[in-house]
Amino acid sequence: MNAAPSDALIVTDVQRDFCPGGALAVKGGDEIIPIINKLIPKFEHVVYTRDWHPADHISFSNTPEFVDKSWPVHCLADSPGAQFHPDLNVPEGAWLVNKGTHPEREAYSAFEGTDLAKELERRGIERVFICGLATDYCIKNTALDALRRGFQTIVLVDAIRGVDVPPGSAEEAVDDMRSSGVRITESEVFE
């Protein structure tokens, strides 16, 4: 099954720094890439988001505690760690959304400080499917923002992974999304 013309896939932050070996690695972050690569051709509209932080970003800490405003330095704009994972299929001229570009704001959501909502509306998108990294931060915040902005929102749970700090936060994020009205399903709906 292919997606409808009014659907968009939001591929969230599948960047080197969030995958094993990266500065803020998500356990198993690279395991979702084959699933995402199978989904991409099923959509007419695919958005690739990425953290694109300035060097003085508020989230960086020399002694990271893995909470808001206390993360290891990650996804510095134009750095190797900010690049998409090399196994992710990103076509030439892909629709890119850079987030976290303001030094004084965390910006976990792909909608915060970007023109994503306006561009989705311009393209006639009514429903978004979300995959990528990380469940408990950027996936959750992007999904909840999409819902608040009036988009039908579906998270593909087999195509996401969480930081899971503290332990259980990724599962709690899925529960929070579900109870807020986000539909949780698996990528097999497109098979």
Summary of the structure (lengths in Angstrom):
residues: 191
radius of gyration: 15.3
end to end distance: 5.6
largest distance: 46.9
contacts: 628
relative contact order: 0.21
helix: 28%
strand: 24%
